[in-house]
């Protein structure tokens, strides 16, 4: 059984926490979560003991999370624009 480097475990934890913030739409906390997640990505990518396959799999999950965040923002913006034009 291969050992997973600490930096990659930390990345996994940060991604899951970030996903929770996105799912709960905690907009004030997302920016801080984003900074922590990007720091964890950097640490994991620079780790000489990294498992590249695991890292790439995790990066795919992170990209999907950000795609979901962008979709959520787009939907929220479209709703706001509809509401604003309706009120005018």
N, C-alpha and C positions, 0 to 999 in steps of 0.2 A: 504494500500500500504506500503510495507516494505521499510525502508531506506537502501540505499546501503552505506556501510562505505567508507569514504574518501580514505582509502588505496586501496580499490578495484577499485574505480574510477580512481585513479592514475595509477594502474596497467593496466587498460583498455587503458588509454591514451598512456602509454609507449609502450604497445604492438602494438598499431596502428602506432605509430611513427616508431617503429622498423620494422614493416611490410613494411612501405613506403621506408625505407632505403634499405631493401632487394629487394623489387620490382624494385627500381631505381638503384640497384647494386652500391650503394655508399660505396664502400669497406673501404675507410678511416674512414667513420663515423660509420660503423657497430660495431666496437669494443667498441666505446663509448656508442652506443645505447644498446649494450649487457649488459654493466655494469649497466646502468640505469635500464634496464628491470629486471635484477637479483636483484637489490636493491629493486625495487618495489615488486617483488615476495616475498622477505623476509619480507618486511613490512606487506604485505597483509596476509601472512601465520601466522605471529606472532600477528596479531590484534585479541584481545579477542572478538571483536564485529563482526568478519568476518562471512559472509554468505558462509558456506562450499560448498554448491551446486554451487553457483556462482563462487567461487574460483576454484573449480575443472573444471568447464566449461571453465573458462579463461585459466587454465593450459593446457587443451586440445588444445585450439587455439594456445597457445605459442609453444607447441610441434610441431604442424603442421607447424608453421612458421619456426622453426628450421629445420624441415625435408625439407622444400622447399629450405632453405638456403644451406643445405648439397647437395641436388640434383643439385642446380645451380652450386655449387663449383665443383662437380663431372663432370658435363657436360663441364664446362669451362676447367678443367684439362684434360679431354679426348680430347677436341679440341686442346689444347696446345700440348699434346703429339703427336697427329696425325700430326699436323703442323710441329713439331720438327723432327719427323721421316721422314716426306716427304722431308724436307729440307736437311737431311743428305745424 
